[in-house]
Amino acid sequence: MGSPSSRPSRLMGPHHHAPCTRTHQIGALTLVAATFFLTRLFDHPSSSCNPYSLSTVVDGGPASWPERGYGSHLSLKIYVYDELEIDGLRTLMYGRDGKISPDECVKGQWGTQVKIHRMLLKSRFRTTKKGEADLFFVPSYVKCVRTMGGLSDKEINQTYVKVLSQMPYFRLSGGRNHIFVFPSGAGATLFRSWATYLNRSIILTPELTTMPYGTAAYLTALVELPPDTAASRSLAGYRLTHAACPGAPASACFRFPLSMLLLGDRTDKRETTSFNTWKDIIIPGNVHDGMTTHGDRLVQPLPLSKRKYLANFLGRAQGKIGRLQLVELAKKYPDKLESPELKFSGPEKLGRIDYFEHLRNAKFCLAPRGESSWTLRFYESFFVECVPVIISDYAELPFQNVIDYTQLSIKWPWNRIGSELLEYLESVPEKDIERMITHGRQVRCLWVYAPESEPCSAFNGIMWELQRKVRQFHQSAETFWLHNGSIVNRNLVEFSHWKPPMPLP
């Protein structure tokens, strides 16, 4: 090691230095300031050049995921199971005979099960190394496969159990870092044993809700229905005496089981829900691609002044109380509320373009619950620019850390469906309707399953929500570890030697 005397003399001696002038001082300060700002720029890339940063431009307006709990930029590694690496995955995707086409399954309101899978396969967040993955995606198109007769409920259950038993990483975390998509109102209940096997996993679904703990089993309500109608007769068994509803007509007083009114994921037939708000993620429904593409859409919005109706309800009654009320209300006020009888087959079938032309012809689009608490109509309304009116008390909506739904929609109590609803909607000033439509226009890109390269999309929104679920450490009741950091099972076998099929909880 050299002595100090061997260093260059210019570093040692005080002589021969140029005088330090004011110009030198200003130059030095400028250099320090420039270095600071350049360092900040490269450490925290701006949203304008990095579509994966915290802030995103949403159709002309800002939408930001809060940094607390999410981080300042997207940094995910997701492993996507290949359909050939796990025996049974192809069955869950294409049916027992392998004949169900994904191109058919990607259509309609359940298409998210295919779209999310396809986007992940092309994503910059995908990793092919299980050891470095934050999360694991399990592809499955069971809603479509079941609907098209490719699998029975029993076959779905058996196949899921077989698939899960071949996944060491599922066993390692108890399923906590595994993602499943269930795109319909049935939720994860399509897999009958979900409560045993998926009770810790991340479920992506447009649906949740269940009866709150401690809620009474029945609800007394005033329901405005004309006498001697099909709707009134269908609910006759729930009518109460006049004394139960003081001051109201006896014909309007009903007592309903809450299970008939409030529960989600088809839990009007069940006691529980498969959704857990602390681990699962609400995703947007799949709006028809012809309405979400940039440029020419199937149908363009109409100016408010040219819309014929105050409100509309475009859906089947399905024997549901709220929907039956809306159908009868439309008969009573046909100039204010449109509710045509929708036919989905035969010569009078309502085509896709016809449907959206009806939907755009009102200022407010009513979205009552149906078989479950969510409805695709809520999302569709944004693309014809009518204000959605949610009539589903326990419905939940996506991306609530980003979107203030009071600025772009209305939520109305189901038990106040009647002329009062129409009177209220008539009272809303047109400038407020325009304001809500403008807000909706700014966030509707979050309902679009667009490519990852789009700065605002449902896919990127889901990635932000998934990032919040990432853990540094994973363990389960069947996972143990030793002094040297090795992970073992109950028989003290190291993780690298776990062999399928493995016992499941």
C-alpha positions in Angstrom: 0.0 0.0 0.0 1.5 3.3 -1.1 2.5 5.9 1.5 1.0 9.4 1.5 4.2 10.8 0.0 3.8 8.7 -3.1 0.4 10.3 -4.1 0.3 12.9 -6.7 1.4 16.3 -5.3 -1.7 18.0 -6.7 -3.8 16.1 -4.2 -1.5 17.0 -1.3 -0.3 20.6 -1.7 -2.3 23.8 -1.3 -0.4 25.5 -4.2 -1.3 26.2 -7.8 -5.1 26.2 -7.2 -7.1 28.6 -9.4 -8.9 31.3 -7.4 -12.5 30.5 -6.4 -14.7 33.1 -8.0 -18.4 33.7 -7.7 -18.8 32.1 -11.1 -17.2 28.9 -9.8 -19.6 28.9 -6.8 -22.7 29.3 -9.0 -21.5 26.5 -11.3 -20.9 24.1 -8.4 -24.3 24.8 -6.9 -25.9 24.2 -10.4 -24.0 20.9 -10.7 -25.2 19.7 -7.3 -28.9 20.7 -8.1 -28.8 19.0 -11.5 -27.3 15.8 -9.9 -30.0 15.7 -7.3 -32.9 16.0 -9.7 -31.5 13.5 -12.2 -31.0 11.0 -9.4 -34.6 11.5 -8.3 -35.8 11.1 -11.9 -34.1 7.7 -12.4 -35.0 6.4 -9.0 -38.7 7.3 -9.4 -39.7 7.2 -13.1 -42.7 9.4 -13.9 -46.0 7.9 -14.9 -45.8 9.6 -18.3 -43.0 7.3 -19.4 -43.6 4.3 -17.2 -47.1 2.7 -17.4 -46.3 0.6 -14.3 -45.7 3.6 -11.9 -48.1 4.7 -9.2 -50.0 7.4 -11.1 -51.8 6.6 -14.3 -53.7 8.9 -16.8 -57.3 7.7 -17.0 -59.1 8.9 -20.1 -57.9 12.5 -19.4 -58.1 12.3 -15.6 -55.7 11.1 -13.0 -56.2 7.8 -11.1 -53.6 6.8 -8.5 -53.1 3.7 -6.3 -52.2 5.0 -2.9 -48.5 4.3 -2.1 -49.2 3.0 1.3 -49.8 -0.7 1.0 -49.1 -0.8 -2.7 -45.6 0.6 -3.3 -44.6 3.3 -5.8 -44.4 1.1 -8.8 -45.5 -2.4 -10.0 -42.9 -5.1 -9.3 -44.5 -8.5 -9.5 -43.4 -12.0 -10.5 -46.2 -14.3 -11.3 -45.8 -17.9 -12.3 -48.5 -19.2 -14.7 -49.0 -23.0 -14.5 -48.8 -24.6 -17.9 -51.8 -26.7 -19.0 -49.5 -29.7 -19.6 -47.4 -29.6 -16.4 -50.4 -30.5 -14.1 -52.6 -33.5 -14.8 -56.2 -32.2 -14.9 -55.6 -28.6 -15.9 -56.5 -29.2 -19.5 -59.8 -30.8 -18.3 -60.6 -27.7 -16.3 -59.9 -25.6 -19.4 -61.4 -27.6 -22.2 -63.7 -30.2 -20.6 -63.5 -34.0 -20.3 -63.2 -34.5 -24.1 -61.0 -31.5 -24.7 -63.5 -30.0 -27.1 -64.5 -26.7 -25.4 -62.9 -23.8 -27.3 -61.3 -20.9 -25.4 -62.4 -18.7 -28.3 -66.0 -19.4 -27.3 -65.2 -19.0 -23.6 -63.7 -15.6 -24.1 -67.0 -14.2 -25.2 -69.8 -12.9 -23.0 -69.7 -11.7 -19.4 -67.6 -14.7 -18.2 -64.7 -14.0 -20.6 -62.4 -12.7 -17.9 -61.4 -16.3 -17.1 -59.7 -16.5 -20.5 -58.6 -12.9 -20.9 -56.7 -12.7 -17.7 -54.9 -15.9 -18.4 -54.0 -14.9 -21.9 -52.7 -11.5 -20.7 -50.6 -13.1 -18.0 -49.0 -15.4 -20.5 -47.7 -12.3 -22.4 -47.1 -10.2 -19.4 -43.8 -8.6 -18.3 -44.8 -9.7 -14.8 -44.7 -13.4 -15.7 -41.8 -15.5 -14.6 -41.0 -19.1 -15.7 -39.1 -19.8 -12.4 -41.3 -21.0 -9.6 -38.6 -20.3 -7.0 -38.6 -16.5 -7.7 -42.4 -16.2 -8.1 -44.4 -13.9 -5.7 -47.7 -15.4 -6.9 -48.9 -18.4 -8.9 -51.8 -18.3 -11.4 -54.0 -21.4 -11.9 -55.8 -21.3 -15.3 -59.3 -22.7 -15.4 -62.3 -22.0 -17.6 -64.8 -24.1 -15.5 -67.7 -21.6 -15.7 -67.7 -21.8 -19.5 -66.9 -25.5 -19.5 -69.7 -26.3 -17.2 -72.2 -24.1 -19.1 -71.3 -25.8 -22.3 -71.7 -29.3 -20.8 -68.0 -30.1 -20.7 -67.9 -31.1 -17.0 -70.5 -31.9 -14.3 -70.3 -30.4 -10.8 -68.9 -33.7 -9.5 -66.2 -33.8 -12.2 -65.2 -30.2 -11.5 -64.8 -31.0 -7.8 -62.8 -34.1 -8.4 -60.5 -32.5 -11.0 -59.7 -29.5 -8.8 -58.7 -31.7 -5.9 -56.5 -33.8 -8.2 -54.8 -30.6 -9.6 -54.1 -29.1 -6.2 -52.6 -32.3 -4.9 -49.8 -31.9 -7.6 -48.7 -28.4 -6.6 -45.9 -28.4 -4.0 -46.0 -24.6 -3.8 -49.7 -24.6 -3.1 -48.9 -27.0 -0.2 -46.0 -24.8 0.9 -48.2 -21.7 1.4 -51.5 -23.4 2.1 -52.6 -21.8 -1.2 -52.1 -18.2 0.1 -50.1 -17.2 -3.0 -52.2 -18.9 -5.6 -54.7 -17.0 -7.8 -58.0 -18.4 -9.1 -60.5 -16.7 -11.4 -64.2 -17.3 -10.9 -66.0 -14.9 -13.3 -69.7 -15.4 -12.5 -72.2 -14.9 -9.7 -71.6 -18.5 -8.7 -68.1 -17.4 -7.5 -65.8 -20.2 -6.2 -68.8 -22.3 -5.3 -68.4 -23.9 -8.8 -65.8 -25.9 -6.9 -67.9 -27.5 -4.3 -65.0 -28.1 -1.9 -63.7 -24.5 -2.1 -64.2 -23.9 1.6 -61.7 -26.8 2.4 -59.1 -26.1 -0.3 -59.3 -22.4 -1.4 -60.1 -20.7 1.9 -56.7 -19.0 1.9 -56.2 -18.5 -1.8 -56.7 -15.3 -3.8 -60.0 -15.3 -5.7 -60.6 -12.9 -8.6 -64.4 -12.4 -9.1 -66.9 -9.8 -10.0 -69.0 -11.0 -7.1 -69.0 -11.1 -3.3 -71.4 -10.3 -0.5 -73.2 -12.4 2.1 -75.5 -11.7 4.9 -73.8 -9.7 7.6 -73.2 -11.5 10.9 -76.0 -10.8 13.3 -78.5 -9.7 10.6 -82.0 -10.7 11.3 -83.4 -13.5 9.1 -86.3 -11.5 7.8 -86.9 -7.9 6.6 -90.2 -6.1 6.6 -90.5 -3.7 3.6 -92.9 -1.6 1.6 -93.1 -2.9 -2.0 -95.1 -0.9 -4.5 -96.8 -3.4 -6.8 -100.1 -3.0 -8.7 -102.7 -5.5 -7.5 -103.7 -8.4 -9.8 -100.4 -8.6 -11.7 -98.1 -11.6 -12.2 -95.5 -9.9 -9.9 -98.0 -9.2 -7.1 -99.4 -12.8 -7.3 -95.9 -14.3 -7.2 -95.2 -12.5 -3.9 -98.6 -13.0 -2.3 -97.2 -15.5 0.2 -94.9 -12.8 1.7 -97.6 -10.2 2.3 -98.3 -9.1 5.9 -101.3 -7.6 7.5 -101.9 -3.8 7.6 -100.9 -3.7 11.3 -97.3 -4.6 10.4 -96.8 -1.5 8.3 -98.7 1.4 9.9 -99.8 4.1 7.5 -99.2 2.0 4.4 -101.6 0.1 2.2 -102.0 -3.5 3.3 -101.2 -4.7 -0.2 -97.8 -3.0 0.0 -96.5 -4.6 3.2 -94.2 -7.6 2.8 -91.9 -9.7 5.0 -89.1 -11.4 3.1 -86.3 -13.8 4.1 -83.0 -11.9 3.8 -81.5 -14.9 1.9 -84.0 -14.1 -0.8 -82.8 -10.5 -1.1 -79.3 -9.8 -0.1 -76.9 -12.7 -0.6 -74.3 -12.8 -3.4 -72.6 -15.6 -5.4 -75.9 -17.4 -5.7 -76.1 -17.6 -1.9 -79.8 -17.0 -2.1 -79.5 -20.8 -2.2 -76.6 -21.0 0.4 -75.7 -20.0 3.9 -72.2 -18.7 3.1 -70.1 -16.8 0.5 -66.9 -17.8 -1.1 -65.6 -14.2 -1.1 -63.4 -12.8 1.7 -62.8 -9.1 1.4 -59.4 -9.3 3.1 -57.8 -11.7 0.6 -59.9 -11.7 -2.6 -60.2 -9.1 -5.3 -63.3 -7.7 -7.0 -62.7 -7.5 -10.8 -64.8 -5.7 -13.5 -67.2 -7.8 -15.6 -66.4 -8.5 -19.2 -68.0 -5.8 -21.4 -68.4 -6.6 -25.1 -65.2 -5.8 -26.9 -67.1 -3.8 -29.5 -68.0 -1.3 -26.9 -64.6 -0.9 -25.2 -62.3 -0.5 -28.2 -60.8 2.9 -29.1 -62.4 4.6 -32.1 -65.6 3.3 -33.6 -67.7 1.4 -31.2 -70.8 -0.6 -31.9 -73.0 2.2 -30.5 -72.1 5.8 -29.7 -73.6 7.7 -26.8 -76.5 10.1 -27.5 -76.7 13.7 -26.3 -78.8 14.0 -23.1 -81.3 16.2 -25.0 -82.0 13.4 -27.5 -82.6 10.6 -25.0 -86.2 9.4 -24.9 -86.4 8.1 -21.4 -85.5 9.2 -17.9 -84.3 5.7 -17.0 -84.3 2.1 -18.3 -84.0 -1.4 -17.0 -82.8 -3.9 -19.6 -82.9 -7.3 -18.1 -85.1 -10.4 -17.4 -87.2 -10.4 -14.3 -86.0 -13.8 -13.2 -88.7 -13.9 -10.5 -86.6 -11.5 -8.4 -88.5 -9.0 -6.3 -86.7 -5.8 -7.3 -86.8 -6.7 -11.0 -90.4 -7.5 -10.9 -91.1 -4.1 -9.3 -89.2 -2.3 -12.1 -91.1 -4.2 -14.8 -94.4 -3.1 -13.2 -93.2 0.4 -12.7 -92.3 0.7 -16.4 -95.9 -0.3 -17.2 -97.2 2.4 -15.0 -94.8 5.1 -16.3 -94.0 4.0 -19.8 -92.9 7.5 -20.9 -90.3 7.7 -18.1 -89.0 4.1 -17.6 -88.2 1.7 -20.4 -88.2 -2.0 -19.5 -88.8 -4.1 -22.7 -89.3 -7.9 -22.5 -85.9 -9.3 -23.5 -85.9 -12.4 -25.6 -82.6 -14.2 -26.1 -83.7 -16.7 -28.8 -86.1 -16.9 -31.6 -87.0 -14.3 -34.3 -87.6 -11.6 -31.7 -84.1 -12.0 -30.1 -82.6 -8.7 -29.1 -79.3 -8.3 -30.9 -76.1 -6.9 -29.4 -76.4 -3.6 -31.2 -80.1 -3.3 -30.5 -79.4 -3.9 -26.8 -76.9 -1.0 -26.6 -79.1 1.3 -28.6 -81.8 0.7 -26.0 -79.3 1.2 -23.2 -78.1 4.6 -24.5 -81.6 6.0 -24.8 -81.9 7.0 -21.1 -80.2 9.3 -18.7 -80.0 6.7 -16.0 -79.4 2.9 -16.3 -81.0 0.9 -13.5 -78.8 -2.0 -12.3 -80.8 -4.2 -9.8 -79.4 -7.5 -8.5 -80.4 -10.6 -10.3 -79.4 -14.2 -9.5 -76.6 -12.6 -7.6 -75.7 -9.1 -6.4 -73.6 -8.0 -9.3 -74.8 -7.1 -12.8 -72.8 -6.5 -16.0 -75.2 -3.6 -16.8 -73.4 -1.5 -14.3 -70.2 -1.6 -16.3 -72.0 -1.4 -19.7 -73.7 1.8 -18.8 -70.4 3.7 -18.8 -69.8 3.0 -22.5 -73.2 4.5 -23.5 -72.7 7.3 -20.9 -75.8 6.9 -18.8 -75.5 7.2 -15.1 -75.7 3.7 -13.4 -78.2 3.4 -10.5 -77.2 0.4 -8.4 -80.2 -1.3 -6.8 -78.4 -4.1 -4.9 -77.7 -3.3 -1.3 -74.7 -5.6 -0.7 -73.0 -5.3 -4.1 -69.3 -4.5 -4.0 -67.3 -2.7 -6.7 -63.7 -2.9 -8.0 -60.8 -0.6 -7.3 -62.3 1.2 -4.3 -58.9 2.6 -3.3 -58.9 4.6 -6.6 -62.5 5.4 -7.5 -65.0 7.4 -5.5 -68.3 5.9 -6.8 -70.4 8.7 -5.3 -69.0 10.9 -8.1 -70.2 8.7 -11.0 -73.1 6.5 -9.9 -76.1 6.4 -7.6 -76.9 3.6 -5.1 -80.6 3.3 -4.2 -82.2 1.1 -1.5 -83.9 -1.9 -3.1 -86.9 -1.6 -0.7 -87.7 1.9 -2.1 -88.3 0.9 -5.7 -91.3 2.8 -6.9 -92.5 6.1 -8.0 -90.3 7.7 -5.4 -87.2 6.5 -7.3 -88.4 8.1 -10.6 -89.3 11.3 -8.8 -85.8 11.5 -7.3 -84.1 10.8 -10.7 -86.3 13.6 -12.3 -85.1 16.0 -9.6 -81.4 15.5 -10.5 -80.2 18.6 -12.4 -78.9 18.0 -15.9 -75.5 19.7 -15.0 -75.0 17.0 -12.3 -75.9 14.3 -14.7 -73.2 15.7 -17.1 -70.7 15.9 -14.2 -71.3 12.2 -13.3 -71.0 11.1 -16.9 -67.7 13.1 -17.2 -66.3 11.3 -14.1 -67.4 8.0 -15.5 -65.7 8.7 -18.8 -62.4 9.3 -16.9 -62.4 5.9 -15.1 -64.2 3.5 -17.5 -60.8 2.4 -19.0 -60.4 0.4 -15.8 -63.3 -1.8 -17.0 -61.5 -2.6 -20.2 -59.4 -5.8 -20.5 -56.9 -4.1 -22.7 -53.3 -5.1 -23.4 -50.8 -4.5 -20.6 -49.1 -1.7 -22.6 -52.2 0.5 -22.1 -51.5 2.8 -19.1 -55.1 2.4 -17.9 -56.8 -1.0 -18.0 -58.6 -3.6 -15.9 -55.5 -5.8 -16.1 -53.1 -3.2 -14.7 -55.7 -2.4 -12.0 -55.7 -6.1 -11.0 -51.9 -6.2 -11.0 -51.9 -3.3 -8.5 -54.4 -5.1 -6.3 -52.4 -8.3 -6.5 -49.2 -6.5 -5.5 -50.9 -5.7 -2.2 -51.3 -9.4 -1.6 -47.6 -10.3 -1.9 -45.8 -11.7 1.1 -42.2 -12.1 1.7 -42.7 -15.3 3.7 -45.2 -18.1 3.3 -46.2 -20.8 5.7 -49.1 -23.1 6.5 -50.2 -25.6 9.1 -48.3 -28.2 7.2 -45.1 -26.1 6.7 -42.2 -26.2 9.2 -38.6 -24.8 9.1 -35.3 -25.7 10.8 -32.3 -23.8 12.1 -30.6 -23.7 8.7 -33.5 -22.1 7.0 -34.7 -25.2 5.3 -38.5 -25.7 4.8 -39.8 -29.2 5.7 -43.1 -31.0 6.0 -44.5 -32.8 9.0 -42.2 -35.8 8.2 -39.2 -33.4 8.1 -38.7 -33.9 4.4 -37.2 -30.8 2.7 -39.3 -28.9 0.3 -37.2 -29.7 -2.7 -38.0 -33.4 -2.2 -41.8 -33.1 -1.8 -43.4 -35.4 -4.4 -47.0 -35.3 -5.7 -49.6 -36.3 -5.1 -49.4 -34.5 -1.7 -52.1 -34.7 1.0 -54.3 -31.7 1.1 -56.0 -30.2 4.2 
